[in-house]
């Protein structure tokens, strides 16, 4: 098995879990890590919010031992707040601190943060420098291909990140304007890899062993990173880990296995966030696990009404009954 090193952090060269706001929370990361994710990055947290003692922001920084090696991710566009927020983030003992310079959503990019930093290379460099000078752990950055098709500047931004002391750069090979549509352009990742000497993490359109292999082969990246392809499918990490460990491929999960992991995941959500909040979050997560199965549209409609764990258990029993599944889940 090959490993990569980011600063002093050693990571298995299989597949990492990408940061996904509102999705890759503690429960999600715990499940994916249990199935073989090599590395996790937490949900993005506002540097400014941390400096103003925002409780919800701070809660997003929490990491559990099972998730490690793991990073916390900060976003913002004011270097002074970035530097101050590091001390708060480091209370949670992250292995790595990651700067989000890739988020495309309007409420982030519209305020000059996230992918908007790629339009301001000078400010981007100041943000990286502020974090590196303040941090006692490696600092990495997550970027996109560029703002739009006319402004593909991932290589320039990655080079600035390296010059300012970043220990690695992750590239989501779509532009800001693409959001999550269209295809990721792996050639952009390949060019970044040729531009910098620090490790490059490739992100975009990995949903199988084959697409993970293609990411490594086509880009030469040091680590593959999976985002939406992992939603409802932690077995993807298991299969990739088995592949690179030289183990035989395991059978696809049965419906009973999918229901069991869905239940585990949602019970974790409730344990972490309480039943009221956890079950609201569970509506989307449950839908992910049921995608593609017979009757999925009906069951996913019921997912949208989940309000209590008893609702989840009733849904599972309904699916078992209608699909002739016996035994416990």
N, C-alpha and C positions, 0 to 999 in steps of 0.2 A: 504494500500500500504506500502510495506517495503522500507526502504532507507538504503544505506550504507554511511559510512563517510570515506573519505580519507583526513587525516589531519583535516582541518576545513571545508572541502568541502562536502556538503550533496548531494547525487546522488540517484535518483529513481532506485530501483532494478528491472529494466525491461531489456533494452538492450542499449549498448553504440555503438558508431560508431568508428571503428578502424582507425588508421592512414594509409593512402594509398598514397604513393608518386605518384604525377601526376594524381591522381584521386580525393582524398578527399580534394579539395580546398575549398575556401570560399563559392562558389556557391553550391557545392555538400553538404557541411556541413549545409548550410542554409536550403536547401530543406529537408534533412534528419531530422534536428532538428524540422522543422515545422510539420513533420509527427510523431514525438514522440521519436526521439533518446534522451536517457537520459543524454548523455555526449558525447562530441566530442574531438578527438585528432587531431591536425593539422598535415600537412605534415612535414616530417623530414627536419631539417635545420642544416647545417654544423656549428658547434661551431667555427671552425677555420675561415670559411668564414665570419661569423659575426664579428669576431675580426679584420678581414682585410677589414671591411666596404663594404662587398659585398651587393649591393643593392637588387639583386634578392633574396638572402637568407633572408634579413630583411623583404622583402615584404611578404614572406611566414608566418611570425609570426603574421600578422594582424588578430585580432579576432573581431567579431561583437557581440553586446549584445544578439542577438537571439541565438547564438551558446552556450551560457553559461549554465551550467558549462562546461568549455573547457580547454584543455591543449595545450601548444606548445611542440613540440618534437625536441630535439637536438640529433645530432650524432657526433661521433668523437672518437679519441683514445689518446688524449693528455690532461691530467687533467688540465694543466695550461690554455689551451684555453677554456676548459669546464667551469672553474670557471669564467673567464673573460666574457664569452658569456652570463652568467646569467644576468648580469646587463643590457645588451642590450635587452635580451628577456623580462625582467620584465618591460621594457618601454611599452610593449603592454598589460600589466596587465593580464597575464594568471592566471587562478585559480590554475593551476598545471603545473609543468615542468616535462616532461617525457624524459627519456634517452632511445634511441633506441639501444638495444643490440640484435636485432633480424633480421634486414634486411639481406636477403640472396643474394642480387644482387652483382655480381662480382666487380663493380666499388666502392661499399661501403665495403663489407666484404674483398675484395682483398687488401684494404688499412689498414686493422686492425680494422676497425670500424664495427658497426652493429653486426651481429651474430658472427663475428670473436672475439669479446670481450669475448664470452663464452669459447673460447679456452685459454684465459688468465685471470683466476679468479683474480689474484693479480691486474692487470691493471683495470679490471672491478670494483673491490672494490675501487680503487683510483679514478676512474671516478665518481662513485656514491658519495663518500665522498666529492670530490671537488664541486659537484653540491649542495649537502645538506648544506655544510658550507656556500656557497655563496648565496643561495636562501632564499627569504622571504616567499615563498609559498611551499606547499608540493612537494616533488620530488618522482616520480614513475619510474619504469623501465618496458620496454617491452622486453621479451626474447622469445626464441624458446625452443623446447624440448632439443635441443643440436645441435652439429655440424653435426653428422651423427648417424646412428643406433648403432654404436659401442661406441659412446660418448654422451650418454643421461645424461646430468648433470644439468638439470633445477632445481632440488632440491638444489644442492650445490650453484648454482648461486643465487637463490632466497634467500637462507639463508644468503649469503654474503650481498645481497642488504638490507635485514632487519637489519643486524648488522651494516651496514654503514649508516643507518638512512632513508632508503627509506620508504615511507608511504604506498606503495602498489606495487604489481607486476602483470603484465599482461603476460599470457603465451599463445603463439601461439603453439599449440600442434603438430607441424611438426618440422622436423630437417632442418638445413640449406640446406643440399643436396637434400631434397625432394622439395625444393622451394615451389610451390603451388600444387604439384601433390600428389596423394595418399590420404589416410585418415588421419585426425588429430587423435592423440592418446589421448583420454580424460583421460586415466588412469594417464598420466604424470601430468595433471593439478590436479587430485585428490591427487597425492603424494605431489605435491607442497603445496597444501592446508593443508595437514597434517604436513608439515614441518615448516611452518611459521605461525606467529600470525597476521601479517599484512593482509589486504584484498588481495584476489587473483581474478584476472579478467581472465575469460576463453574465449579463442578465437580459432575459427576453425570450419568450416563446419556448421554454423548456417544459415539456409535459410528458416525457417518456425517456427511457434509457437511450433511445436512438437520437433524440434531439439533444440530450445532454452530451452524448459523444460528439455530435456535430458541432456543438458549441466549443468544445475543447479542440476538435480537429480544425475547424474553420478559422478560429481566432487565435489559437495559441495561448488563450487566457490561463491564468493560474488557478482559478476556482470558478465553478459554475454556480449561479444563484437562481433559485426558483421562487416566483411570486405566486401569481394566480393559479398556476398549474398545480399547486399544492392544496388548494381549497377543496376540502372534502376528500382529499386523496393523499393521506400520509404514507400510503403504501408506495408512492412514487419514490420517496426517500429510501425506503426499505429496498426496493428493486435496484436503485442506483448503487446503494451501498453493497448489496449482494454482487452486483456486476463487477465493481472494481475490487472487491475482495476475492473474486474468483469462485463465488458460490453459484450453484444452480439457481435459475430463476424460479421463484415460488409461484404457485397458482394465484390468479387474480382473486381478490377477496370475495367471499360469498356475500349474499345479501344479509345473512345473519351476522357476519363479521362486520359489515359496514354499519349495521344498526348498533352493534355492541360498541364500536368505537365512537359513533355519533353520540350514544348515550354517555360514554366516558367523557367526551369532549364537553358536552353541555353541562354535565354535573360539575366539571371543573370550572366552567364559566360561572355557575351559580356559587360554587365554593369561593371563588375569587372576588366576585362582584355583588353577591346577594341575589336572591331569587328575582326581584323586580327588574333590576338592570340586566342580570345575567340572561333571563329569558327573552328580553327584547333583543339582545345580541344573538341569542340562540336561533332566532327565526332565519337569519341568513345562513348561519353555519349548518343548520339541519338541512336546508335546501341544497347546499353544496353536496352533502353526503348522498342525497337521493337522486341527484341528477343522472339522467340516462336510464333509470330503471323503469320497468313497466308500470304505468299509472303515475309516473312522476309528477305530471301537471297537477293532478288532484292532491297528491300528498304534499307537494310544495305549497299549494294553496292553504292547506291546513297548517303548514309550518308558519305561515304569516299570522296565525291566530294564537300561537303559543304564548301563554302568560304564566304558567306554573309548571313545575316538574311533573305534576300529575297529568298535565296536557301532553307532555312529551311521552310519558309512559303509555298513555292511551293511544297515541299515534303509533308508537312502536307495536303495540298489540294489534292494532288494526292492520298494519302492514304485514305482520306475521300471519294473521288469520287469512288475509286475502291472497297471500303468496305461499300458503301451506308450509310455514316454517314452524317447527316444533322445538321445544326446549327453551331454556332461558336465554335472554339477551342482556 
